[in-house]
Amino acid sequence: MENLRRIVEATDLPVTVDLESGYGDTPKKVGETIGLALKAGAIGCNLEDSYPENGSLRKIAQQVERIRQAREKADETNVPFFINARTDVFIQVSQKEHNASLVEWALERANAYAKAGADGLFVPGLADLALIADLTKDSPLPVNIMVSPDAPLNALAKRGVARVSYGADPYIATMNGLREAARKAKLR
């Protein structure tokens, strides 16, 4: 939270924070985490539906309670806090196994998360444009897709994607560039 506070103080831009699975094993702890993020100046967060220790998905009812608690905590303030509910449905299997049944599973989660107070649906791992179109068409929430730097942003927009995230790719590219520059400097 101290890092979040420093970032918020360093910019006039609104800041959202990746809160992983909410940094708590109970819905109440998730609500406390949201309170701390708000106090640090965040205006939104990502909140995952998988367990941090093994990546398996939480039951929908469990995640609904976590989102509901986050929404209640956020609504105690005058900050229009954006909860981007992340579903890890598509990172449970390889992209070759992505299909319409996984879209239905993600939509079941999206509907429950929307009713619990989520504002957006973040779906990392999904890259198939037809499946993305199917998801955005029926999602009650705006859809956020994680993309690679060479992703077809126009194609995603045409299929209804509201937001894209680049994840760690820009950081990895920067670190690789610095490593290569250091290697070249060392050879001189």
Phi and psi in degrees as a GROMACS rama.xvg file:
@    title "Ramachandran Plot"
@    xaxis  label "Phi"
@    yaxis  label "Psi"
@TYPE xy
-66.1397  -39.7427  GLU-2
-62.0115  -42.8096  ASN-3
-59.899  -45.592  LEU-4
-59.27  -43.3862  ARG-5
-64.119  -39.7927  ARG-6
-64.8605  -46.8279  ILE-7
-58.8146  -41.0457  VAL-8
-70.5141  -21.4619  GLU-9
-89.9552  -4.26059  ALA-10
-141.541  155.466  THR-11
-93.3755  -4.03384  ASP-12
-77.7219  151.276  LEU-13
-68.0389  144.132  PRO-14
-120.878  127.714  VAL-15
-109.014  157.24  THR-16
-131.458  141.708  VAL-17
-83.1525  108.386  ASP-18
-97.6036  21.2138  LEU-19
51.2598  -124.581  GLU-20
-96.3552  16.2843  SER-21
96.5965  2.66599  GLY-22
49.769  45.4439  TYR-23
-168.461  147.256  GLY-24
-90.162  -3.84291  ASP-25
-126.314  157.072  THR-26
-56.4845  -38.0912  PRO-27
-60.553  -42.0179  LYS-28
-64.8138  -37.7712  LYS-29
-61.6004  -44.0424  VAL-30
-58.8979  -40.2015  GLY-31
-63.7383  -39.8068  GLU-32
-62.7042  -42.3753  THR-33
-61.1121  -42.6394  ILE-34
-58.8599  -42.6698  GLY-35
-65.658  -40.2649  LEU-36
-64.454  -41.7283  ALA-37
-63.0725  -43.6754  LEU-38
-61.8213  -33.4019  LYS-39
-77.8076  -11.5538  ALA-40
109.654  5.88664  GLY-41
-69.9166  149.026  ALA-42
-113.792  6.02645  ILE-43
-177.628  171.013  GLY-44
-155.032  161.358  CYS-45
-96.9549  141.232  ASN-46
-137.325  110.043  LEU-47
-78.7422  153.358  GLU-48
-104.402  18.219  ASP-49
-113.468  159.476  SER-50
-78.8619  130.832  TYR-51
-65.5446  -28.9167  PRO-52
-74.615  -25.0906  GLU-53
-142.215  -3.41138  ASN-54
78.6472  -0.645961  GLY-55
-73.3223  155.62  SER-56
-80.0883  141.559  LEU-57
-73.2573  156.314  ARG-58
-63.686  147.915  LYS-59
-55.5811  -45.3554  ILE-60
-60.3265  -37.0045  ALA-61
-64.8539  -45.4729  GLN-62
-68.7073  -34.4837  GLN-63
-58.503  -44.222  VAL-64
-64.5113  -36.246  GLU-65
-66.6065  -44.2832  ARG-66
-66.5263  -42.1388  ILE-67
-59.7925  -43.299  ARG-68
-64.696  -39.6958  GLN-69
-63.1817  -44.8456  ALA-70
-62.8408  -44.9369  ARG-71
-59.7933  -43.4026  GLU-72
-64.1744  -44.3701  LYS-73
-64.4323  -38.0996  ALA-74
-70.8168  -12.7304  ASP-75
-71.266  -13.3886  GLU-76
-107.452  176.122  THR-77
-96.3368  14.1037  ASN-78
-90.2349  123.815  VAL-79
-74.7181  75.3133  PRO-80
-71.6827  126.602  PHE-81
-94.9324  116.836  PHE-82
-100.371  110.201  ILE-83
-94.5578  97.4796  ASN-84
-75.4551  115.661  ALA-85
-91.9352  127.579  ARG-86
-110.86  131.344  THR-87
-96.7769  22.8846  ASP-88
-52.4987  -45.3191  VAL-89
-83.9439  -7.67784  PHE-90
-100.094  6.4698  ILE-91
-78.7927  -23.3926  GLN-92
-134.957  166.169  VAL-93
-68.9537  156.575  SER-94
-60.4924  -26.6203  GLN-95
-64.4051  -23.4  LYS-96
-94.8561  0.0677532  GLU-97
-67.5506  134.607  HIS-98
-156.062  -178.195  ASN-99
-62.8856  -31.5838  ALA-100
-67.664  -33.7591  SER-101
-68.5309  -35.4495  LEU-102
-61.1964  -44.3989  VAL-103
-61.0553  -41.1129  GLU-104
-63.1636  -43.6333  TRP-105
-64.6827  -38.4664  ALA-106
-67.0022  -36.7669  LEU-107
-59.4359  -44.1164  GLU-108
-66.5247  -43.8075  ARG-109
-58.1266  -43.9216  ALA-110
-63.2995  -44.2061  ASN-111
-66.0898  -41.3009  ALA-112
-67.3143  -37.5011  TYR-113
-62.2675  -45.0917  ALA-114
-63.5007  -29.1734  LYS-115
-80.2842  -13.1603  ALA-116
119.514  6.92202  GLY-117
-69.6144  152.439  ALA-118
-106.978  -19.6482  ASP-119
-150.706  162.977  GLY-120
-122.049  118.573  LEU-121
-102.207  124.129  PHE-122
-125.804  77.4893  VAL-123
-69.5241  150.586  PRO-124
96.4262  -26.5484  GLY-125
-82.0143  121.877  LEU-126
-126.693  -17.7776  ALA-127
-68.5848  119.158  ASP-128
-62.3446  -37.5936  LEU-129
-66.0395  -42.8655  ALA-130
-68.3056  -36.2583  LEU-131
-61.3121  -44.1451  ILE-132
-61.2521  -41.981  ALA-133
-61.9548  -41.2981  ASP-134
-66.686  -49.0701  LEU-135
-65.894  -32.2439  THR-136
-62.243  -37.8423  LYS-137
-109.062  -1.43237  ASP-138
-74.4673  135.409  SER-139
-77.2067  -8.8564  PRO-140
-118.952  150.554  LEU-141
-59.9096  139.917  PRO-142
-101.099  135.229  VAL-143
-114.204  125.383  ASN-144
-114.786  140.615  ILE-145
-87.8522  129.36  MET-146
-125.891  163.808  VAL-147
-91.1527  164.283  SER-148
-57.9138  -26.0347  PRO-149
-99.2358  18.4098  ASP-150
-66.9565  149.691  ALA-151
-80.7211  85.5136  PRO-152
-59.3105  -39.1596  LEU-153
-61.9592  -39.7284  ASN-154
-65.414  -38.8254  ALA-155
-65.6273  -43.8599  LEU-156
-61.379  -41.7279  ALA-157
-63.5068  -23.478  LYS-158
-96.4145  9.62958  ARG-159
94.4436  8.43955  GLY-160
-70.0707  128.654  VAL-161
-91.2374  -25.4626  ALA-162
-152.588  145.079  ARG-163
-121.42  149.576  VAL-164
-125.588  143.374  SER-165
-100.433  -4.49805  TYR-166
58.1288  -137.296  GLY-167
-88.7029  -3.45976  ALA-168
-54.1107  -48.0343  ASP-169
-61.56  -39.2347  PRO-170
-63.1484  -46.4433  TYR-171
-62.3172  -42.8136  ILE-172
-62.1613  -41.7987  ALA-173
-63.5772  -45.954  THR-174
-63.9252  -40.1441  MET-175
-63.8327  -40.0624  ASN-176
-63.6663  -43.2584  GLY-177
-65.1518  -40.9784  LEU-178
-61.7109  -43.832  ARG-179
-66.2955  -41.1126  GLU-180
-63.1913  -40.6224  ALA-181
-66.3788  -38.9745  ALA-182
-62.9363  -44.8015  ARG-183
-64.8446  -41.1208  LYS-184
-63.8477  -35.9577  ALA-185
-68.1328  -31.2157  LYS-186
-75.8502  -16.1254  LEU-187
